[in-house]
Amino acid sequence: MPTETSLHFAADHPAFAGHFPGQPMVPGALLLDAVVHAITQTQAEPCSADTGSPCAWQFASAKFLSPVQPGETLTLSWVPGAAGSSRFTIVCGKRQIASGTVLAEAREVAS
């Protein structure tokens, strides 16, 4: 069953200063960070449950299909899969913004 949340990046977000002056857009890295943050806020980290270690997140795939302007409200949806993976999509209304797969892997903890 998909899980869903809204994303909104205010026009005064610091990322817009460099992306891009005169034509600001939300950087892809900021979108991907929001994906990981949303997933970790709504479900137990699979790595912690299995190994007691925190997760290291890795994107197996990510496609950016449309730019996002400051102030637009987005909908992030994801479906948990096997072995700590989640398939996600980001839309703005009916416009597809991004999609991909993120994987949670156990992080080695130094003793």
OpenMM code with the backbone's topology and positions (N, CA, C; nanometers):
from openmm import Vec3, app, unit

residues = "MET PRO THR GLU THR SER LEU HIS PHE ALA ALA ASP HIS PRO ALA PHE ALA GLY HIS PHE PRO GLY GLN PRO MET VAL PRO GLY ALA LEU LEU LEU ASP ALA VAL VAL HIS ALA ILE THR GLN THR GLN ALA GLU PRO CYS SER ALA ASP THR GLY SER PRO CYS ALA TRP GLN PHE ALA SER ALA LYS PHE LEU SER PRO VAL GLN PRO GLY GLU THR LEU THR LEU SER TRP VAL PRO GLY ALA ALA GLY SER SER ARG PHE THR ILE VAL CYS GLY LYS ARG GLN ILE ALA SER GLY THR VAL LEU ALA GLU ALA ARG GLU VAL ALA SER".split()
positions = [
    Vec3(0.0839, -0.1183, 0.0000),
    Vec3(0.0000, 0.0000, 0.0000),
    Vec3(0.0886, 0.1248, 0.0000),
    Vec3(0.0638, 0.2198, -0.0890),
    Vec3(0.1492, 0.3389, -0.0955),
    Vec3(0.1305, 0.4304, 0.0249),
    Vec3(0.2363, 0.4955, 0.0615),
    Vec3(0.2346, 0.5992, 0.1634),
    Vec3(0.2578, 0.7304, 0.0912),
    Vec3(0.2002, 0.8387, 0.1441),
    Vec3(0.2037, 0.9658, 0.0723),
    Vec3(0.2242, 1.0818, 0.1690),
    Vec3(0.2940, 1.1850, 0.1219),
    Vec3(0.3110, 1.3081, 0.1983),
    Vec3(0.3257, 1.4245, 0.1012),
    Vec3(0.3063, 1.5437, 0.1513),
    Vec3(0.3247, 1.6648, 0.0695),
    Vec3(0.4621, 1.7238, 0.0941),
    Vec3(0.5179, 1.7825, -0.0101),
    Vec3(0.6457, 1.8528, -0.0017),
    Vec3(0.6241, 1.9954, -0.0485),
    Vec3(0.6896, 2.0883, 0.0186),
    Vec3(0.6804, 2.2285, -0.0214),
    Vec3(0.8143, 2.2945, 0.0106),
    Vec3(0.8709, 2.3607, -0.0878),
    Vec3(0.9981, 2.4305, -0.0690),
    Vec3(0.9709, 2.5797, -0.0845),
    Vec3(0.9775, 2.6523, 0.0254),
    Vec3(0.9468, 2.7955, 0.0260),
    Vec3(1.0444, 2.8713, -0.0651),
    Vec3(0.9977, 2.9799, -0.1186),
    Vec3(1.0771, 3.0612, -0.2118),
    Vec3(1.2066, 3.1127, -0.1484),
    Vec3(1.2108, 3.1232, -0.0159),
    Vec3(1.3325, 3.1729, 0.0497),
    Vec3(1.4272, 3.0604, 0.0925),
    Vec3(1.4047, 2.9367, 0.0454),
    Vec3(1.4935, 2.8248, 0.0798),
    Vec3(1.6343, 2.8569, 0.0291),
    Vec3(1.7383, 2.8326, 0.1087),
    Vec3(1.8754, 2.8675, 0.0693),
    Vec3(1.9233, 2.8006, -0.0603),
    Vec3(1.8675, 2.6867, -0.0961),
    Vec3(1.9111, 2.6164, -0.2178),
    Vec3(1.8842, 2.6980, -0.3438),
    Vec3(1.7862, 2.7873, -0.3393),
    Vec3(1.7514, 2.8632, -0.4591),
    Vec3(1.8547, 2.9705, -0.4949),
    Vec3(1.9409, 3.0049, -0.4009),
    Vec3(2.0436, 3.1062, -0.4284),
    Vec3(2.1377, 3.0611, -0.5400),
    Vec3(2.1642, 2.9326, -0.5505),
    Vec3(2.2559, 2.8831, -0.6519),
    Vec3(2.1898, 2.8033, -0.7623),
    Vec3(2.0610, 2.7795, -0.7509),
    Vec3(1.9882, 2.6979, -0.8497),
    Vec3(1.8672, 2.7731, -0.9015),
    Vec3(1.8626, 2.8400, -0.9884),
    Vec3(1.9641, 2.9100, -1.0655),
    Vec3(1.9258, 3.0570, -1.0620),
    Vec3(2.0192, 3.1459, -1.0412),
    Vec3(1.9858, 3.2880, -1.0295),
    Vec3(1.9016, 3.3353, -1.1493),
    Vec3(1.7895, 3.3976, -1.1182),
    Vec3(1.7003, 3.4474, -1.2217),
    Vec3(1.5969, 3.3452, -1.2662),
    Vec3(1.6230, 3.2167, -1.2479),
    Vec3(1.5298, 3.1086, -1.2821),
    Vec3(1.5432, 2.9973, -1.1790),
    Vec3(1.5015, 3.0223, -1.0552),
    Vec3(1.5235, 2.9225, -0.9503),
    Vec3(1.4438, 2.7946, -0.9722),
    Vec3(1.5063, 2.6829, -0.9342),
    Vec3(1.4380, 2.5531, -0.9342),
    Vec3(1.4923, 2.4694, -0.8195),
    Vec3(1.4104, 2.3755, -0.7748),
    Vec3(1.4493, 2.2869, -0.6651),
    Vec3(1.5563, 2.1907, -0.7161),
    Vec3(1.6733, 2.1852, -0.6506),
    Vec3(1.7774, 2.0901, -0.6921),
    Vec3(1.7317, 1.9456, -0.6712),
    Vec3(1.7745, 1.8576, -0.7607),
    Vec3(1.7413, 1.7162, -0.7495),
    Vec3(1.7866, 1.6560, -0.6182),
    Vec3(1.9023, 1.6984, -0.5683),
    Vec3(1.9528, 1.6450, -0.4412),
    Vec3(1.8579, 1.6769, -0.3261),
    Vec3(1.7949, 1.7927, -0.3317),
    Vec3(1.6991, 1.8307, -0.2284),
    Vec3(1.5742, 1.7421, -0.2350),
    Vec3(1.5308, 1.7099, -0.3555),
    Vec3(1.4172, 1.6180, -0.3715),
    Vec3(1.4510, 1.4797, -0.3178),
    Vec3(1.5704, 1.4293, -0.3496),
    Vec3(1.6102, 1.2963, -0.3031),
    Vec3(1.6250, 1.2929, -0.1509),
    Vec3(1.6764, 1.4004, -0.0929),
    Vec3(1.6866, 1.4094, 0.0525),
    Vec3(1.5474, 1.4038, 0.1157),
    Vec3(1.4508, 1.4697, 0.0536),
    Vec3(1.3128, 1.4675, 0.1043),
    Vec3(1.2547, 1.3267, 0.0990),
    Vec3(1.2899, 1.2499, -0.0047),
    Vec3(1.2432, 1.1111, -0.0161),
    Vec3(1.2929, 1.0291, 0.1035),
    Vec3(1.4233, 1.0331, 0.1288),
    Vec3(1.4806, 0.9558, 0.2398),
    Vec3(1.4223, 1.0020, 0.3729),
    Vec3(1.4115, 1.1320, 0.3902),
    Vec3(1.3576, 1.1861, 0.5158),
    Vec3(1.2141, 1.1379, 0.5384),
    Vec3(1.1303, 1.1452, 0.4367),
    Vec3(0.9906, 1.1032, 0.4505),
    Vec3(0.9802, 0.9549, 0.4828),
    Vec3(1.0589, 0.8736, 0.4153),
    Vec3(1.0534, 0.7288, 0.4391),
    Vec3(1.0975, 0.6964, 0.5815),
    Vec3(1.2056, 0.7572, 0.6279),
    Vec3(1.2551, 0.7266, 0.7630),
    Vec3(1.1622, 0.7807, 0.8712),
    Vec3(1.0819, 0.8825, 0.8409),
    Vec3(0.9881, 0.9368, 0.9388),
    Vec3(0.8626, 0.8512, 0.9546),
    Vec3(0.8312, 0.7699, 0.8546),
    Vec3(0.7041, 0.6980, 0.8568),
    Vec3(0.7162, 0.5475, 0.8744),
    Vec3(0.8356, 0.4955, 0.8715),
    Vec3(0.8506, 0.3516, 0.8925),
    Vec3(0.9804, 0.3244, 0.9672),
    Vec3(0.9833, 0.2135, 1.0367),
    Vec3(1.1048, 0.1741, 1.1072),
    Vec3(1.2140, 0.1466, 1.0037),
    Vec3(1.3352, 0.1908, 1.0343),
    Vec3(1.4461, 0.1635, 0.9427),
    Vec3(1.4682, 0.0132, 0.9364),
    Vec3(1.4643, -0.0450, 0.8165),
    Vec3(1.4797, -0.1897, 0.8059),
    Vec3(1.6144, -0.2389, 0.8573),
    Vec3(1.7160, -0.1578, 0.8465),
    Vec3(1.8493, -0.2009, 0.8917),
    Vec3(1.8525, -0.2140, 1.0433),
    Vec3(1.7943, -0.1173, 1.1126),
    Vec3(1.7941, -0.1195, 1.2585),
    Vec3(1.7233, -0.2426, 1.3116),
    Vec3(1.6117, -0.2766, 1.2486),
    Vec3(1.5353, -0.3927, 1.2937),
    Vec3(1.6135, -0.5219, 1.2726),
    Vec3(1.6863, -0.5301, 1.1611),
    Vec3(1.7587, -0.6537, 1.1274),
    Vec3(1.8939, -0.6651, 1.1962),
    Vec3(1.9672, -0.5533, 1.2035),
    Vec3(2.1059, -0.5611, 1.2496),
    Vec3(2.1365, -0.4732, 1.3692),
    Vec3(2.0465, -0.3819, 1.4032),
    Vec3(2.0741, -0.2875, 1.5106),
    Vec3(2.1577, -0.1696, 1.4643),
    Vec3(2.1995, -0.1693, 1.3381),
    Vec3(2.2804, -0.0611, 1.2826),
    Vec3(2.1922, 0.0370, 1.2058),
    Vec3(2.2327, 0.1644, 1.1997),
    Vec3(2.1566, 0.2593, 1.1190),
    Vec3(2.1704, 0.2275, 0.9699),
    Vec3(2.0798, 0.2797, 0.8904),
    Vec3(2.0817, 0.2553, 0.7459),
    Vec3(2.1705, 0.3552, 0.6729),
    Vec3(2.2298, 0.3073, 0.5665),
    Vec3(2.2926, 0.3922, 0.4657),
    Vec3(2.1977, 0.3850, 0.3467),
    Vec3(2.1551, 0.4982, 0.2955),
    Vec3(2.0569, 0.5019, 0.1869),
    Vec3(2.1267, 0.5176, 0.0540),
    Vec3(2.0815, 0.4416, -0.0433),
    Vec3(2.1408, 0.4439, -0.1776),
    Vec3(2.0267, 0.4460, -0.2793),
    Vec3(2.0409, 0.5299, -0.3805),
    Vec3(1.9407, 0.5344, -0.4864),
    Vec3(1.9825, 0.4397, -0.5979),
    Vec3(1.9002, 0.3379, -0.6208),
    Vec3(1.9255, 0.2431, -0.7297),
    Vec3(1.8918, 0.3077, -0.8631),
    Vec3(1.7930, 0.3978, -0.8603),
    Vec3(1.7561, 0.4712, -0.9809),
    Vec3(1.6838, 0.5986, -0.9405),
    Vec3(1.6950, 0.6993, -1.0242),
    Vec3(1.6214, 0.8246, -1.0052),
    Vec3(1.6117, 0.8940, -1.1404),
    Vec3(1.4895, 0.9292, -1.1778),
    Vec3(1.4646, 1.0037, -1.3017),
    Vec3(1.3971, 1.1346, -1.2658),
    Vec3(1.4509, 1.2429, -1.3184),
    Vec3(1.3922, 1.3748, -1.2996),
    Vec3(1.3240, 1.4127, -1.4307),
    Vec3(1.1936, 1.4322, -1.4245),
    Vec3(1.1138, 1.4472, -1.5451),
    Vec3(1.0667, 1.5897, -1.5706),
    Vec3(1.0627, 1.6729, -1.4670),
    Vec3(1.0124, 1.8090, -1.4817),
    Vec3(1.0704, 1.8952, -1.3703),
    Vec3(1.1085, 2.0202, -1.3992),
    Vec3(1.1629, 2.1062, -1.2939),
    Vec3(1.0548, 2.1521, -1.1966),
    Vec3(1.0982, 2.1849, -1.0749),
    Vec3(1.0083, 2.2339, -0.9707),
    Vec3(1.0471, 2.3776, -0.9376),
    Vec3(0.9493, 2.4656, -0.9413),
    Vec3(0.9712, 2.6066, -0.9105),
    Vec3(0.9501, 2.6300, -0.7608),
    Vec3(1.0094, 2.7359, -0.7059),
    Vec3(0.9870, 2.7679, -0.5644),
    Vec3(0.8380, 2.7845, -0.5356),
    Vec3(0.7957, 2.7319, -0.4215),
    Vec3(0.6579, 2.7490, -0.3775),
    Vec3(0.5596, 2.6457, -0.4282),
    Vec3(0.6000, 2.5600, -0.5220),
    Vec3(0.5081, 2.4570, -0.5709),
    Vec3(0.4885, 2.3495, -0.4637),
    Vec3(0.3678, 2.2971, -0.4552),
    Vec3(0.3384, 2.1886, -0.3621),
    Vec3(0.3416, 2.0570, -0.4379),
    Vec3(0.4199, 1.9647, -0.3859),
    Vec3(0.4411, 1.8348, -0.4495),
    Vec3(0.3788, 1.7243, -0.3650),
    Vec3(0.3502, 1.6130, -0.4281),
    Vec3(0.3060, 1.4936, -0.3576),
    Vec3(0.4090, 1.3839, -0.3800),
    Vec3(0.4633, 1.3342, -0.2703),
    Vec3(0.5592, 1.2239, -0.2719),
    Vec3(0.4849, 1.0985, -0.2283),
    Vec3(0.4907, 0.9939, -0.3108),
    Vec3(0.4305, 0.8640, -0.2777),
    Vec3(0.5385, 0.7576, -0.2876),
    Vec3(0.5291, 0.6579, -0.2010),
    Vec3(0.6242, 0.5473, -0.2095),
    Vec3(0.5588, 0.4187, -0.1615),
    Vec3(0.6147, 0.3092, -0.2123),
    Vec3(0.5682, 0.1754, -0.1768),
    Vec3(0.6895, 0.0964, -0.1308),
    Vec3(0.6893, 0.0494, -0.0058),
    Vec3(0.7998, -0.0339, 0.0404),
    Vec3(0.8051, -0.1653, -0.0371),
    Vec3(0.9274, -0.2092, -0.0661),
    Vec3(0.9470, -0.3343, -0.1379),
    Vec3(1.0311, -0.4299, -0.0568),
    Vec3(1.0878, -0.5254, -0.1248),
    Vec3(1.1697, -0.6281, -0.0607),
    Vec3(1.3068, -0.5728, -0.0222),
    Vec3(1.3636, -0.6317, 0.0798),
    Vec3(1.5023, -0.6060, 0.1221),
    Vec3(1.5324, -0.4586, 0.1445),
    Vec3(1.4392, -0.3845, 0.2052),
    Vec3(1.4646, -0.2453, 0.2397),
    Vec3(1.4528, -0.1475, 0.1255),
    Vec3(1.3978, -0.1892, 0.0130),
    Vec3(1.3823, -0.0964, -0.0999),
    Vec3(1.2463, -0.0273, -0.0937),
    Vec3(1.2371, 0.0886, -0.1566),
    Vec3(1.1102, 0.1589, -0.1733),
    Vec3(1.1096, 0.2226, -0.3103),
    Vec3(0.9985, 0.2109, -0.3804),
    Vec3(0.9781, 0.2747, -0.5104),
    Vec3(0.9017, 0.4041, -0.4842),
    Vec3(0.9500, 0.5170, -0.5375),
    Vec3(0.8864, 0.6454, -0.5104),
    Vec3(0.8489, 0.7194, -0.6390),
    Vec3(0.7514, 0.8072, -0.6266),
    Vec3(0.7150, 0.9008, -0.7330),
    Vec3(0.6868, 1.0357, -0.6682),
    Vec3(0.7190, 1.1417, -0.7410),
    Vec3(0.6885, 1.2779, -0.6980),
    Vec3(0.6109, 1.3434, -0.8110),
    Vec3(0.4964, 1.4035, -0.7767),
    Vec3(0.4135, 1.4715, -0.8757),
    Vec3(0.3775, 1.6106, -0.8247),
    Vec3(0.3424, 1.6964, -0.9184),
    Vec3(0.2876, 1.8285, -0.8884),
    Vec3(0.1569, 1.8356, -0.9659),
    Vec3(0.0460, 1.8119, -0.8967),
    Vec3(-0.0811, 1.7973, -0.9670),
    Vec3(-0.0755, 1.6709, -1.0506),
    Vec3(-0.0943, 1.6845, -1.1824),
    Vec3(-0.0852, 1.5685, -1.2725),
    Vec3(0.0520, 1.5588, -1.3400),
    Vec3(0.1379, 1.6566, -1.3145),
    Vec3(0.2702, 1.6606, -1.3776),
    Vec3(0.3681, 1.5744, -1.2992),
    Vec3(0.4316, 1.4773, -1.3675),
    Vec3(0.5320, 1.3933, -1.3037),
    Vec3(0.6621, 1.4719, -1.2876),
    Vec3(0.7166, 1.4667, -1.1676),
    Vec3(0.8402, 1.5384, -1.1355),
    Vec3(0.9593, 1.4439, -1.1327),
    Vec3(0.9465, 1.3349, -1.0585),
    Vec3(1.0582, 1.2403, -1.0429),
    Vec3(1.0052, 1.1036, -1.0014),
    Vec3(1.0890, 1.0018, -1.0249),
    Vec3(1.0563, 0.8664, -0.9803),
    Vec3(1.1860, 0.7896, -0.9626),
    Vec3(1.1780, 0.6807, -0.8881),
    Vec3(1.2975, 0.5991, -0.8704),
    Vec3(1.2814, 0.4965, -0.7606),
    Vec3(1.3949, 0.4383, -0.7227),
    Vec3(1.4002, 0.3363, -0.6188),
    Vec3(1.5142, 0.3694, -0.5234),
    Vec3(1.4852, 0.3628, -0.3952),
    Vec3(1.5855, 0.3868, -0.2920),
    Vec3(1.6009, 0.2580, -0.2110),
    Vec3(1.7258, 0.2305, -0.1704),
    Vec3(1.7575, 0.1101, -0.0939),
    Vec3(1.8171, 0.1470, 0.0397),
    Vec3(1.7746, 0.0768, 0.1435),
    Vec3(1.8325, 0.0933, 0.2769),
    Vec3(1.9269, -0.0238, 0.2998),
    Vec3(2.0515, 0.0084, 0.3307),
    Vec3(2.1511, -0.0956, 0.3567),
    Vec3(2.2130, -0.0708, 0.4945),
    Vec3(2.2470, -0.1776, 0.5629),
    Vec3(2.3086, -0.1652, 0.6952),
    Vec3(2.4428, -0.0934, 0.6831),
    Vec3(2.4632, 0.0035, 0.7692),
    Vec3(2.5871, 0.0806, 0.7733),
    Vec3(2.6779, 0.0168, 0.8781),
    Vec3(2.8054, 0.0056, 0.8438),
    Vec3(2.9000, -0.0473, 0.9417),
    Vec3(2.9255, 0.0567, 1.0466),
    Vec3(2.9221, 0.0154, 1.1704),
    Vec3(2.9451, 0.1053, 1.2830),
    Vec3(3.0792, 0.0734, 1.3447),
    Vec3(3.1649, 0.1747, 1.3521),
    Vec3(3.2983, 0.1562, 1.4125),
    Vec3(3.2838, 0.1380, 1.5625),
    Vec3(3.3634, 0.0484, 1.6190),
    Vec3(3.3550, 0.0274, 1.7640),
    Vec3(3.4595, 0.1047, 1.8374),
] * unit.nanometer
topology = app.Topology()
chain = topology.addChain("A")
for resn in residues:
    res = topology.addResidue(resn, chain)
    for name in ("N", "CA", "C"):
        topology.addAtom(name, app.Element.getBySymbol(name[0]), res)
